Amino acid sequence: PKQIHLSSKTGIPLDVLPKKGLTAKQVERMQMINSSDLPKVSTQPRPQNESREDKKARKQAIREERK
C-alpha cells in the first residue's frame, strides 16, 4: 500500500487536494466570456464636463443595457 505523507505545517495529507489554479468549470466560464459579452455603455469613461442632460442619457443607457 502507498504511504500517506502528512504536511508538517497543516497536518493535511499531501497530494490529496487539487493544485492551486482554475478549476475545469472556471476555465469553461472564462472561454465562454468574450469581449462582445461585456457591457458597452458602462465601460465608456465619463467626460469631465458632462451636462445634466448627457448624464441623464448616459445613466438611462446603462439601465437599459442592464435589463
HELIX and SHEET records of a PDB file:
HELIX    1   1 ALA A   24  MET A   32  1                                   9    
HELIX    2   2 SER A   35  ASP A   37  5                                   3    
HELIX    3   3 VAL A   41  THR A   43  5                                   3    
HELIX    4   4 ARG A   52  ARG A   66  1                                  15    
END                                                                             
